[in-house]
């Protein structure tokens, strides 16, 4: 693909996503009492908003700790504080780039040197993502058991949870199956792909051999997803929205899962549509759902701003390669 055609394709993709985000927001605002939404946004309680920001700070700290537990399985030395700062920078890029995965590239770059391999650093970040997704399904599935009103489709949450957990267990316990399934990719660039598949298999074998650290990382993922729910409950209280925890345990995780679909700009429009729909299904005012979605997103963007400052001020990456590393230069 030529640079020009690649640029046209990216521009077209961005334009389509922007159209979807703007279109969904336009429809929602046309069907919702905008005055009621604005009224809720004007009656913010600063104390609850401050508590929500504190919850977000704790969430980042736990995220750094759970990432560290996965790096421990690869014998990579990193402090929780270093990784927490990297998560903060990653959040900034997630919020200010038109993609939900932009921050993952920051995390990979920050740990590739110490891991001695971009492949290993990438695999660790992907495993962290998978554990977070399974934890998200777990929180939503458990929340569905507490709902006062039946919500269509909640049974699929349990299917996704069980399926995801089984798939993850197979991946870390039988890494050879993963690399065997990816072996056809070697036809594209045999030596390069074969070498990296070997690194991936070694990484998964090490992770599977340290089940205590894996379980700790998954426990951290559950705490993180629980804190995300608490964050939105605090924001709801700050807007004088009566959102029970049991309802938030379904609304928030389900919206986060749907936002992963790369069809909008950072989930804008999609997130608001899901919040509004689930609020209506659970008997809450639709304008409350829209106000909460907007306020929560704005607060998360605000909380991520220090990450941009940290990125600009730091003189080098998060970590450097260990002196004894014998990995090829192009791999780190």
N, C-alpha and C positions, 0 to 999 in steps of 0.2 A: 504494500500500500504506500503510495507517494505521500510526502508531507502535506501537500495541498489537500488531497482527498481525505487524509486523516483529520486535518483541521476542519474541513467541511462536516465530516461525520460527527466530531465532538461538538461543533457549533449547533448542528441540527439536534443532537441529543439534548444539549442544554436548553435550546429553544422549546423542545417538546416538554421537558420536565417543568420549565418555567410556566408554560401554558397550562399544564395540569394543575400546578400549585395555585396560580392566579384564578383559573377557572373554578376550582373547588371552593376557594375562599369567597369568590364572587357569589356563587350559588348559596353558600352558607349564610353570608351576610344578607342576601336578599330574602332568605326564608326565616331569618331570626330577627328578633326585636333588637336592633342595633342600640337603641337607647338604653335598654336593660343591660346589655353587655357593657356599655360605657359606664353606666351607673355602678356596676359591680367593680369595675376597674378603678373607679374614683374613690371607693370606700375601703382602701387598703389599710390593714392594721400593721404598722411597722414592726411590732414585736413578733408577729407570726412570720413575717418575711425574713427577719433576721434569723429566726430559728430555722427556717428553710435553708438559708445560706449556710448555717452551721451544719445542718444535716448533709448538705452537699460537700462540705469540706471533709467531714468524717467519711463520706462515701469515697472520696478520692484517696484518702489514706488507706482505707480497706482495699481499694482497687490496687494500689501499689503493693500492699502486703500479699495479696493473692497472686499477683504477677510474680512476685519474688519467690513464692513457694514453687511455681512452675520452673523458674530459672534455677532453683536449687537442684531440681532433678537433673539438670544439665551441667551441674558443678560450676555455675556462673555466679560470681560474687558480686552482689549489688545490694545496696541498702534500701529499705522501704522508703526512706525520704527521697532518694534519687529517683526511684521509680514513680513515686507520687508526683514529683515535679514533672516527670515525663508525661504522665497521664494528664496533668493540667495543660501542658503544651498541646498534647494530642486533642484535648477537648476544644481548645481554641481553633485548631485547624478543622475539626469536625463541624464546628459552628460557622466558620467563615470561608470554607471551601464548599462548592456545590456537590458534596458527596459525604456519605456517612462513614466512609472508610479512610478519609484523608489522614486522620490522626494515627491510623495503624502504621503508616509509612514512617511517621515520626518515631513511634515506639520501636519499630524494626531497626531504624538507623541508629537509635540510641543504644541498642544492646548488641548490634551485630559485631562490634569490635570486641567486646568482652566475651561473647559467645564464640568468636573465632570463625563465624560463618553467618552469612545472610540467610542461608537456608534454615539453619537452626533457629535463628532469631525470628524468622517469619513463621516457622512451625509452632513456636511457643506462643506467639501472639494469636495465631489461628486457634490453637488449643484453648487459650484463654477465652477467646470469643465463643467457642463451642460450649464451654462450661457455663459461660454467662447466659447463653441462649437456653440451655437446659434448665438452669436456675429460674429463668424467666417463665418458662412453661410450668415449672413446679409451683411458683408463687401464684400464677394465674389459675392453675388447676385446683390448688387448695382453696383459693378465694371463691371459686365457683361452687364449692360445697357449702359455703356460708351464705350464699345469696338468698334473699327473701323471695325474689321473683325468678322464675325459670328464664334462662337466657339461651336462645337457640345456638347450637354449635359448640357449647362448652365441653361436650364429650370429646370433641377433636383435640382439646387441650391435653387430655389424658393420653390420647393416641400419640400426639407429638412428644409428650414427655417420655413415655415408655420407649417409643421408637428412637428418640434421640439418645436416651440413656444407654440402650442396648448397642446402638451404633458406636457411641463413644467408648464403651467397654470393649467392643471388638477391636477398635482401632488401636487402643493402648495395650491390649493383651496379645493381639496377633498382628504386629506391624508388618510382617512379611506379606500378609494379604493385601494391605494397602499399596505397598510398592509393586506387588504383582499386578494389581488392577491398573496401576498407572504406567506399567511397562510399555504399553503401545506408544506412549509419548516419545519414547526413545527413537522412533523412526524419524522424528523431526530433526533431532540433533543428538545422535547416539551417545557420544562420550560425555557431553555436558549433562544431559538428562540422567544418564546412568549414575554419574558421580553424585548428583544431588538426591536422587532416590536413595542411594546408599546412606547419605547423611540423614535423610528423613527417617529411614528405618532405624538407624542408630539412635536418633533423638527419641522416637516413640518407644523404643525398647528401654531406654533409660527412664523415661517417664513412667512406663508401666512397671518398672522395677522398684519405684519409690511410691508405693500406693499411699503411704501416710501423707506425703506432700500433696499428692493428687487430691485426696479427700479433704485436706485442709484448704486447698485452692477452691474446691467446689463449695465447701462451707463458706469461704469468703465470698464466692459468687452469690450464694443465697442471701448473705447479709447485704451485699451491694444492692440486689434487686429489691430486697425489703426496704432499704433506705430510700430507694427511688420512689417507692409507694409512699413512704412517710413524708418525703419532700413534697409530693403533690398534695397530701392531706394537709400539711402545714400551709401551703399556698392557698388551698381551699378555705381553711379557717381564716386566713388573712383577708379573703374576699367575702367573708360571711356566707360561704357556701357550705351547706350541711351535707358533707360527703362521708358516709361511714367507711371505716377501714375495710370492711368486707367487700364493699363495692369498688373501692379504689384498688384492691388486690386483683381485680379482673380488668377494670378499665385501663389502668396504667400499663400493665404488661402486654395486654392485647394490642394496645395502640403502638407500643414500642416494636412488637413483632411485625406489625403491618408496615410500619415506617421503614423497615429494612428493605422493602421492595424498592428498587431503584427507578421509581416512576415520577418523583417529584424532587424539588430542591430542598434537601435536608429535611424531608418529611413535612414541610409546610403545606397546608391544605389537607393532606392525608391525615395528619395527626388531629387537626381540628374536626374533620369529618367523622373520624372514629370516636372522638370524645363526645361529639354532639349526638351521634347515633346511640352510643352505649348509655349516655345520660338519659335519653328519651326512653330506651328499652327498660331501664331500671327505675323509671318513675321520677327522675329529676328534671328540673327545668333545662331546656336545651341551651338557653342563653348562659346558664351557669357553666355548662360544659365548654362552650366556646370561650367564655371569659377565662376559665381555668387553663385551658390549653394555651391561649395567648400569653397569659401572665406567666405560666410555668416556662414556656419557651423563652420569653424575654429575660426571665431571671437566670436561666441556664446560660444564655448568651452573656449576660452581665458577669456571672461567676467565672466564665472562661476567659475574660479579658486579661487577668494577670498572667495567663499562659502565654499570650502574645508578647507581653513585656519580658517575661523570663526568656523566651526564645530570642528576642532581640539583644538582651544583655549578656547572655552566656557566650563565652568566647570560643568554646568548643563543644563537641557532643557530650552526651551524658557520661559516657564511659570510654575508656581507651583499651586497645587490645592488650592482653597480658604479655609481659616481656618474653615469656617462654613459648608463646604461640608459634607453632610450626605450620599454620594454615597458609595456603597460597595468598598472596597479596590481593588478588582480584576477588577473593571470596569474602574478605572481611570488609 
